[in-house]
Amino acid sequence: MCLSKVFMGEKAEDKIIIEEALRVVENNGTVEVYSIFGEVSKEEDCYIKEVDLENNYILLSRKEG
């Protein structure tokens, strides 16, 4: 099983959302991040900017406007 860190910002060292994400779902401008421990983080007005499978991270970014 592959888990990833999920960050919010412009680079992968910015604010961490969830340390061990199991599932990430984008739904009409809201990104839902589910952790292996049952935590759920709902980030509104954002999008998935980058998925790096080699380094196991996902980068979210806020929508402008």
HELIX and SHEET records of a PDB file:
SHEET    1   A 6 VAL A  40  GLU A  44  0                                        
SHEET    2   A 6 THR A  30  SER A  35 -1                                        
SHEET    3   A 6 LYS A  15  ASN A  27 -1                                        
SHEET    4   A 6 SER A   4  MET A   8 -1                                        
SHEET    5   A 6 TYR A  57  ARG A  62  1                                        
SHEET    6   A 6 CYS A  46  ASP A  52 -1                                        
END                                                                             
